[in-house]
Amino acid sequence: MPWFYLLIAGALEVVWAYSMKQSHGFTRLVPTLITLVTMLGSFWLLSVAMRSIPLGTAYTIWTGIGAIGAFLVGIVFLAEPVNAMRVVAAILIVSGLVLMKVSST
């Protein structure tokens, strides 16, 4: 169950990052509220997952999910550029996440 909580926490991190972008510096109410609620949910689920998953593993995977998720959301919904260097960077992040998961007890 802790890994499920960590996965959901990471997904919520993607949501709050996207809604923060949509808030235009917290000047738009609805995206600002979505940012705050999903941020709290993400942090809370991360803290629950950390009861069983080591700090380094949990935090690395949480931020990695957020980074890759934000990268994909940026490409799909915000028309951010896709180039070889960015794709290689994303592959390296995913590789690091897999290694962190495999190496955790």
Secondary structure as GFF3:
##gff-version 3
##sequence-region A 1 105
A	DSSP	alpha_helix	2	22	.	.	.	ID=ss1
A	DSSP	alpha_helix	29	49	.	.	.	ID=ss2
A	DSSP	alpha_helix	55	78	.	.	.	ID=ss3
A	DSSP	alpha_helix	84	103	.	.	.	ID=ss4
###
